[in-house]
């Protein structure tokens, strides 16, 4: 009986070992992943340099905003890793969206960076569970964040600035389903999230470069 039990344990060992190896190995960084990450960072730095001398400084300020809000919000809800990642990613995307545009003033520019960081952090929250309510909450918070940023810089609320305030509420509400889709895609693809962020960054950068060229608009 003891020999039969030992043989049974020996037969189970390979299958258990296979299960252990199959799990973590899928999440490890490969050479191709590192190449994609390097390409994304190089493209981002090249794009910032192409926009002008101040763009690199603005990118660093956006990164500092994302880190502060992401880590602070993550500390409050007890999940700083996810909050930091999504805050940094959304702030990066908002930077790419507004860096080459013509905004009314610097308050609106940094307001969009704060909105990206807040929305990225809020996407980790599990309440409210109703997606419509979550979108409305994110839109309201985004609008209040833009108003607070403009007030902190003491700029007057002109018609052009009020347009960005209203737009912040609309886009803030739209960020919630967008982030929900990205999180769903991350789970389904089983790829490292930094790799997915690299793909998304490169896609947005290609769009930023091609749209002005195809539209005949000079930055």
C-alpha positions as CSV (number, residue, x, y, z in Angstrom):
1,X,0.0,0.0,0.0
2,X,2.8,2.4,0.8
3,X,4.5,1.7,-2.5
4,X,1.2,2.3,-4.4
5,X,0.8,5.6,-2.5
6,X,4.3,6.7,-3.4
7,X,3.8,5.8,-7.0
8,X,0.6,7.8,-7.0
9,X,2.5,10.8,-5.7
10,X,5.2,10.5,-8.3
11,X,2.6,10.4,-11.1
12,X,0.9,13.5,-9.8
13,X,4.2,15.5,-9.5
14,X,4.7,16.3,-13.2
15,X,1.1,17.6,-13.7
16,X,1.5,19.8,-10.6
17,X,4.8,21.1,-11.8
18,X,3.3,21.9,-15.2
19,X,0.6,23.9,-13.6
20,X,3.0,25.9,-11.5
21,X,5.2,26.7,-14.5
22,X,2.4,27.7,-16.8
23,X,1.0,30.3,-14.4
24,X,3.7,32.9,-13.7
25,X,5.6,32.3,-16.9
26,X,2.9,34.1,-19.0
27,X,3.4,37.3,-17.0
28,X,7.2,37.5,-17.4
29,X,8.7,40.1,-19.6
30,X,10.1,38.8,-22.8
31,X,12.6,40.3,-25.2
32,X,9.8,41.4,-27.5
33,X,8.1,43.1,-24.6
34,X,11.2,45.1,-23.7
35,X,11.6,46.1,-27.3
36,X,8.0,47.4,-27.4
37,X,8.5,49.3,-24.1
38,X,11.8,50.9,-25.4
39,X,10.1,51.9,-28.7
40,X,7.2,53.5,-26.8
41,X,9.5,55.5,-24.5
42,X,11.7,56.6,-27.4
43,X,8.7,57.6,-29.5
44,X,7.3,59.6,-26.6
45,X,10.5,61.5,-26.0
46,X,10.9,62.2,-29.7
47,X,7.4,63.5,-29.9
48,X,7.9,65.8,-26.9
49,X,11.1,67.1,-28.3
50,X,9.4,67.7,-31.7
51,X,6.7,69.8,-30.0
52,X,9.2,72.1,-28.4
53,X,11.7,72.7,-25.7
54,X,9.1,73.1,-22.9
55,X,7.3,69.8,-23.8
56,X,9.7,67.6,-21.9
57,X,9.3,69.7,-18.8
58,X,5.6,69.6,-19.1
59,X,5.7,65.8,-19.5
60,X,7.7,65.5,-16.3
61,X,5.2,67.7,-14.5
62,X,2.4,65.5,-15.8
63,X,4.2,62.4,-14.5
64,X,4.7,64.0,-11.1
65,X,0.9,64.9,-11.0
66,X,0.0,61.3,-11.9
67,X,2.4,59.8,-9.3
68,X,1.1,62.0,-6.5
69,X,-2.6,61.5,-7.2
70,X,-2.2,57.8,-8.0
71,X,-0.2,56.9,-4.9
72,X,-2.3,59.1,-2.7
73,X,-5.6,57.7,-3.9
74,X,-4.2,54.2,-3.8
75,X,-3.2,54.7,-0.2
76,X,-6.7,55.7,0.6
77,X,-8.4,52.6,-0.9
78,X,-5.5,50.2,-0.2
79,X,-4.5,49.5,-3.8
80,X,-1.7,51.8,-4.7
81,X,-0.2,49.7,-7.6
82,X,-3.3,49.7,-9.7
83,X,-4.1,53.3,-8.9
84,X,-0.5,54.4,-9.8
85,X,-0.5,52.5,-13.1
86,X,-3.9,53.7,-14.4
87,X,-3.3,57.2,-13.1
88,X,0.0,57.3,-15.0
89,X,-1.4,55.8,-18.2
90,X,-4.4,58.2,-18.3
91,X,-2.2,61.2,-17.5
92,X,0.1,60.2,-20.3
93,X,-2.8,59.9,-22.8
94,X,-4.2,63.3,-21.8
95,X,-0.7,64.8,-22.2
96,X,-0.5,63.4,-25.7
97,X,-4.0,64.8,-26.4
98,X,-3.4,68.4,-25.2
99,X,0.4,68.8,-25.7
100,X,0.2,69.9,-29.3
101,X,-3.1,71.8,-29.0
102,X,-4.0,75.4,-28.5
103,X,-5.5,75.7,-25.0
104,X,-6.8,79.0,-23.5
105,X,-4.2,79.0,-20.7
106,X,-1.8,76.9,-18.6
107,X,-4.5,76.3,-16.0
108,X,-6.6,74.3,-18.5
109,X,-3.5,72.5,-19.7
110,X,-2.6,71.2,-16.2
111,X,-6.3,70.7,-15.4
112,X,-6.5,68.0,-18.1
113,X,-3.5,66.3,-16.6
114,X,-5.1,66.3,-13.1
115,X,-8.3,65.0,-14.6
116,X,-6.4,62.1,-16.3
117,X,-4.8,61.2,-13.0
118,X,-8.0,61.3,-11.0
119,X,-10.0,59.3,-13.6
120,X,-7.3,56.7,-13.8
121,X,-7.2,56.3,-10.0
122,X,-11.0,56.3,-9.8
123,X,-11.3,53.4,-12.3
124,X,-9.9,51.1,-9.6
125,X,-12.8,51.8,-7.3
126,X,-15.4,49.0,-7.0
127,X,-18.2,51.5,-6.0
128,X,-20.6,52.4,-7.4
129,X,-21.1,49.1,-9.2
130,X,-23.7,50.7,-11.6
131,X,-21.6,51.8,-14.7
132,X,-23.9,54.7,-15.5
133,X,-23.6,56.1,-12.0
134,X,-19.8,55.5,-12.1
135,X,-19.6,57.5,-15.3
136,X,-21.7,60.3,-13.9
137,X,-19.5,60.4,-10.8
138,X,-16.3,60.5,-12.8
139,X,-17.8,63.3,-15.0
140,X,-18.8,65.4,-12.0
141,X,-15.4,64.9,-10.3
142,X,-13.6,65.8,-13.5
143,X,-15.6,69.0,-13.9
144,X,-14.9,70.0,-10.3
145,X,-11.2,69.3,-10.8
146,X,-11.0,71.6,-13.8
147,X,-12.9,74.4,-12.0
148,X,-10.6,74.0,-9.0
149,X,-7.5,74.1,-11.1
150,X,-8.6,77.3,-13.0
151,X,-9.5,78.9,-9.7
152,X,-6.2,78.0,-8.2
153,X,-4.4,79.8,-11.1
154,X,-6.8,82.8,-10.7
155,X,-7.8,82.9,-14.3
156,X,-11.2,84.4,-15.2
157,X,-13.9,82.1,-16.4
158,X,-14.2,83.3,-20.0
159,X,-16.5,81.6,-22.6
160,X,-13.5,79.7,-24.0
161,X,-12.6,78.4,-20.6
162,X,-16.2,77.5,-19.8
163,X,-16.1,75.3,-22.9
164,X,-13.2,73.3,-21.5
165,X,-15.1,73.1,-18.2
166,X,-18.1,71.6,-19.9
167,X,-15.9,69.3,-22.1
168,X,-14.1,68.0,-19.0
169,X,-17.5,66.8,-17.6
170,X,-18.3,65.1,-20.8
171,X,-15.0,63.4,-21.4
172,X,-14.6,62.5,-17.7
173,X,-17.9,60.5,-18.0
174,X,-16.5,58.9,-21.2
175,X,-13.3,57.9,-19.5
176,X,-15.0,55.4,-17.2
177,X,-16.2,53.0,-20.0
178,X,-12.9,53.5,-21.8
179,X,-10.9,52.5,-18.8
180,X,-13.3,49.6,-18.0
181,X,-12.6,48.3,-21.5
182,X,-8.9,48.6,-21.1
183,X,-9.0,46.6,-17.8
184,X,-11.2,44.0,-19.4
185,X,-8.9,43.7,-22.3
186,X,-5.9,43.4,-20.0
187,X,-7.5,40.4,-18.3
188,X,-8.5,38.7,-21.6
189,X,-5.2,39.2,-23.4
190,X,-3.0,37.9,-20.4
191,X,-0.3,40.3,-21.5
192,X,1.8,42.4,-19.1
193,X,0.0,45.7,-18.6
194,X,3.1,47.7,-19.3
195,X,3.2,46.1,-22.8
196,X,-0.5,47.0,-23.4
197,X,0.3,50.6,-22.3
198,X,3.2,50.6,-24.8
199,X,1.0,49.6,-27.7
200,X,-1.6,52.2,-26.7
201,X,1.0,54.9,-26.4
202,X,2.5,54.1,-29.8
203,X,-1.0,54.0,-31.4
204,X,-1.9,57.5,-30.0
205,X,1.5,58.9,-31.1
206,X,1.1,57.6,-34.7
207,X,-2.4,59.2,-34.7
208,X,-1.0,62.5,-33.4
209,X,1.6,62.7,-36.1
210,X,-0.6,61.5,-39.0
211,X,-3.7,63.6,-38.3
212,X,-2.0,67.0,-38.8
213,X,-0.1,65.8,-41.8
214,X,-3.2,64.3,-43.5
215,X,-5.3,67.3,-42.6
216,X,-2.7,69.8,-43.7
217,X,-2.4,71.4,-40.3
218,X,1.0,72.6,-39.0
219,X,1.6,72.4,-35.3
